[in-house]
């Protein structure tokens, strides 16, 4: 059997497995979230609901963080930096037998509690771990091993957002300097991503993740206004990236004093109370983005939600539980777009085609500014929302936001996280 046939066959197997696991992750997260936070309060018992939310949140988040600490510290956070480190030869091979269960169970628990974390982080790292398991067992050499890790990681992003092109571009843009993407490897990425997406469709039949209005193409005025808007998004992205390591340092210092479990339980309890008081300030972000675009609230509420999610997300990410960065930025990008268009409408009514197009472009722009992958950000949002006609505007915002963020000293967040990971103790090295 030729190398290209073997690699593609293994990539199809890996992608199919990732599609099954990613779909199961979504279903379990949704069901547990409904059980924890979506029941209407009984008459006269709102206080008891807050208490129940606090207890459930503390238990779920504390359990997720402790599980990661004990069994797979590399599964905390998004885990994308761990994949990058392994592909670059800077981290040991992925301990797939630990990562998969810890990432799955811990991610479900943390997100069901209402933590502002994305489901794509767990599915990407689970995908990479599946690729490592298959490549380590049936791959002929290190090339096959790394190819299958990269391919299955892209499949993990694709199944999380039902976005195959976004998954492919993620590997090309985000992993390009960590792993040599040859034609054989790229073909493996494509078939793994398609296999995962089709498997997810068969199981979930998800359709568009953001079934919002499909807008007409942006006008020349929209494109002109996209430049100053992108500057705002880029500046916010730089501040956003700076907050994450600061929160990690703060919580690490606190955990050294009182222990990680009390810290995680306190965060989870607070999130559980907030879930009862203001649900829109919690959760991953896809549902809130959909709600904001369907019925935008007043500017004052938009500001409140932006401030709360900006402050809370870094704490959630630094808590030690599994969870991603991409999805929370969807809601924040939409908030920035609605705030910009709302402020503009108050000063110059009728200047834009509507707030929705800036919300959509803001999602793509913020992903580009923080991750440093403008093509991935634009294509992900286009696939999730169906707004392919807005791709030119999304690319303008993504490109300008990336330049502005970089000019402010902002580096891609996964590069920053990988450097911090390299300064921490590595798990026991095992051969693939």
N, C-alpha and C positions, 0 to 999 in steps of 0.2 A: 504494500500500500504506500503510495507516495505521501510525502510530508504534508502537502496542501490538503489532500483528501483526509488524512488522519486528523489534522488540526481542525478542519471544518466539521468533521463528524463529532469530535469531542466538544467543539464549541456549540453545536446544536444541542447536545446532551446537557451541557452546562446551562445554556440559556433556558432550556425547558424546565430544568430543576429550579432555576432562579425564578422563573415565572410562577411555578407552583408555590414556592416559599413566599415570594413577594405578595401573591394574592392572599395566601393564608395570613400573612402579617396584617394586611389591610383589614381583612374580615375580623380577626381577633381584636385588633385595636378598636375598631368601630363598635363591636359588641360590648367590650369591656367599658369603653367610654360611655356608651348609652347606659349601662348598668350603674356607673359611678355618678355621672353628672347630668344626665338628660331627663331625669324624672321630675315632673312638676311638683313643687312643694305642696304639702297638705295645708289646709286652712289653719292658720294660727301656729304653724310649726316651722316658720322660716329659720328661727334660731337653731332648732334641732338639725335642720338641713345643713346649716353652716358647720355645725359640729361634726356631722357625719362626713361632710366634704373634707374638713380638716383632718379627721382621722384616716379617711380613705386615702387622701393625698399623701399624708405622712407615711402610711404603710407602703403604698405603691412606690413612691419615689425612694424612700429609704431602702426598700427591698431591692429595687433596680440598681441603686448605687452600690449597695453592699455585695450584690451578686457579681457585678463587674469587678469590684475591688478584689474579691476573693478568688475568682476563677479566671477572669480575663481582663486585666486592667486596660489592655489595648482596645477593648470594645467600648470604652467610655467615649462620649462625644460622637462625632460623625464617623470616625474611623477611616476617612478618605486619606488622611495623612499617613496612616499605617500602610495602606496599599501603595501609596507613592513611595514610601520609604523602602518597602520590600522590593518594588520594581527597580528602584535606583540602587539596590544593594546596600542600603544604609540601615535597614532593619532586618531582623531575622525572618525566616519563612513564616507565613501565616499559620497560626495554630487553629486550623479550621474546626477541629472537633470541640474547641472551647468557644470560639467566636460565634459560630452559628447559633447554638442554644442560648448563650448569654445575650447576644444581640437581639435575637427574636423575642425572648421572654422579657428581658429588661426593657427593650424598646416599647413593647406593647404596654407594659406596666407604666412606664414614665409618660407616654403619650395619652393613655387612658386617664391619667390623673389630671390632665389639662396642661402639662408642661409645654412651653413654647418651643417645640422641637419638631424637626421635619422627619417624615417617614423615609425619605430618600437616603439619609445617612445609613440607617440599618440595612436597607435593601442593597445599597452599593457595597458595603463591607461584607454582608452575607454573600453577595454575588462573588466578590473577590475570593472569599473563603471557599466557596463551592468550586471556583476555577482552580484554586490551589489544590483542593482535594483530588480533582480529576486529573489535573496536570501532573501532580506528584505521583499519582498511581499509574497513569497510562501515557503520559508525555514521554518523549524519547530523551529530552535533555532540558537544560535550564531555559532555552528559548521557548519550548512548548509550554513549560510551567508558567513563565511570565506572560506569554501570549494569552493563555486561558484565564489568568487573573485579570488582565486588562479587559478582555472580551466580556467576561462574566460581570465585571464591575459596571461596564456600560449597560449590560442587560439589566442590572439592578436599578439603575436610574431610569431606564426606559419603562420597566414594569411599574415603578412607583408613580410615574406621571403619564403613562400611556403615550410615550413620546420617543419612538425609535430613533428618529433623526437626532433628537437632543442627546440620547444616549451615545450615539456614534460620535457626535461632535465633542461630547464631554471627554471621551478617551483621546481624541485627536488633539484637543486644545489643552486639557488639564494634565494629561500624562505624557505629552510629547517630549518634555525634557527629562523624564524619568525612565523612559523606555523607548527603544528604537522601533518605530511602527513601520514594519516592512509591508509589502503588498500582501504577503500571506497572513500577517498579523491583522491587517486592516480587514481582510476578508473574514477572518475569524470573528472580529468585533461585529461586523455587519450581520453575520448569520446568527450569532449568539443573541444579539439585540432583537432581531426579528423573531427568533424563537421564543424569547421571553415575552415580548409584546403580544404575540399571537396566543400564547398560553394564558396570559392574563386576560385577554379578551374572551377566550373560551370559558374561563372560570367566572369572571366578574361581569363581562359585557359592560365595561365602564363608560364607553363613549368619551366625550370631551371631559376632562377633569374640571374645567371651568366653562360650563355651558352658558356663557354670557352672550350679549349681542355681538354679532359679527359686523364690525364697522366698515364703512367705505374707506377708500384710501385717503391718507392725510392730504390736506391742501398745502399750498406753498406757505401759507401763514402758519399752519400747524408745524411744518418742518422748521420754519424760522424760529418759532417760539420753543421748539424742542431743544435748541442749543442752550439758552439760559436755564431751562428746566434741567437739562442734563448736568449742568454745572452744579445745581443744587443737589441733585442725586449723587454726583461724585463726591461732593463735600460731606454729605451725610454718610456715604459708604466708607470714607476714610475714618470718620468718627466711630462708625459701627465696628470696623475692624479693630480699632484701638481698644474698644471696651471689652472685647472677649478675653485677651490675655490679662488685662487688669483684673477682671472678675476671677479668672483662674488663680492669679496670685493671691487675691484677697481670701478666697475660699480655701485655698491650700493652707495659708497661714492659720486660718480659723480652725481647719480640720486638724492641724498639728496640735492645737491646744485642747480641743474638746472631742476630736474624733470625726471621721467622715460621716458616720451614720447619723449622729445628732444634727449635723449641718444639713444633710440631705432630707431628713425628716422634717426639719423646720421649714425648709424651702417647699417641700411637698405639702405641708399643712397650710402654708400661706397661699399656695396656688389653689388648694382645695376650697379655701374660703373665698378667694377671688372668683373661682369658677361659679360659686353660688351668687355672688354679688354682681359681677360684670363678666359674663362668659366671653364676650368679644375680646377681652384683654388676655385670654388664655388660648391654648390650642395651637396647632401647627400653623395655620394661616390660609389654607386653601378655601375653607368654608367662609372665613371672614372676607377674603377677597371677593368671593362670589356674592356675598351679602352686600358688601360696599358698592359693587357695581350695579346690583339690582336696585338698591334703594339707598343712595348716599345720605348719611346723616348730616346734621349741621356742622359747620366748620369748627365750632367749639368742641363737639364730640370727636371729630377727626383729630384735633390736637391732643385731646385727652388720651385717645387710643394710641396715637403715635408716641406720646411721652411714656405711657405705661409699657408698651411693648418694647420700646427702646431700652428701658431700664431693666425689664424683667428677663428678656431673652438671654443676655450674657450670663446672668445668674443661673438660669436653667441649664445653659450649655455647660457651665463650669461645675455643675453639681455632681458630676461623676456618673450620670446615667447615659445610656445610649440615646442618640438622637442627632438629627441633621440640621444643617444651616440653610439649605436652599428654600424649603417651604415657608419658614417664617418670613423670609424676605418678600414673598409674594404679597402678603398683606401689607407690609411696610411700604413696598413700592407703590401699591395701589393707593395707600394713604397719602404718600407724597404727591402722586399725580392729581388726586382729588383736591388736595390743599392748594397746589399750584394753580390749577384751573379755576378753583373757587375764588382765590385771591385775585386772579387776573380778571375774572368776570365781574368782580366788585368794582374794579378800576376801569376796565375797558370791556364793557358788555359786547358779546357777539364776535369777539376776536377769534375764537377757536370753534372747531366743529363739535365740541362737547367735552365734558370731563372724562368720559370713558376712555378716549384714546390716550390721554395722558396717564391714566391709571394703568393701562396695559403697557405702555412704553416705560413707565416707572418700574414695573416688575422686571422687565428685561434689563433696564439700566442699572438697577441696584445689584442684580446678580453679576453683571459685568464688572461693576466697580469694586465689589468685594472679592469675587473669585478670580477676576482677571480673565474671563472667558466670554467675550462679547458675542461670538457666534452661538455658543451654547445657550446663553441667556435668551437671545432673541428667538432662536428656534424652539426652545422649550416652551416659552410663552405662546408662540404662534401655534404649536401643536396642542397645547393645553386648552387654548381659547378658540382656536379656529380662525384667528385674525391674521391670516397670511398677507392680506392687503396692507397691513400696518407694519410689515417687515422693514420697509425702508425707514420709517420713523423710529422703529425699535432699534435698528442698527445705528442710526444717528445718535440716539440717546445713549446706547451702549458704548459706542466708540468715544464720544465726548466725555461721558461719565468716567470711563476708564482712564482717560488722559488726565482729567482733573484730579481724580483720586491719586494717581501716580505722582502728579506734580506736588501733592500735599504730603508726600512721603509714605503713602499707603502701599503696602505690598500685598499680593494675593494671600488671602487668609489661610489657605492650606499650606503655603510655604512657611508662613509664620508658625502655624501649629506643628508642622513637621520639625522645624528647628527646635521648638520647645520639647517635642517628643524625644528628639535625639539627646537632649540633656537629662532625660529621665531614665530610670533603670529599665532595661529591655526585658521582655519575658525570656524564659529559657529557650535557647536556640535549639531547633531540631531540624533535621534535614528533610527536604521535600521528598 
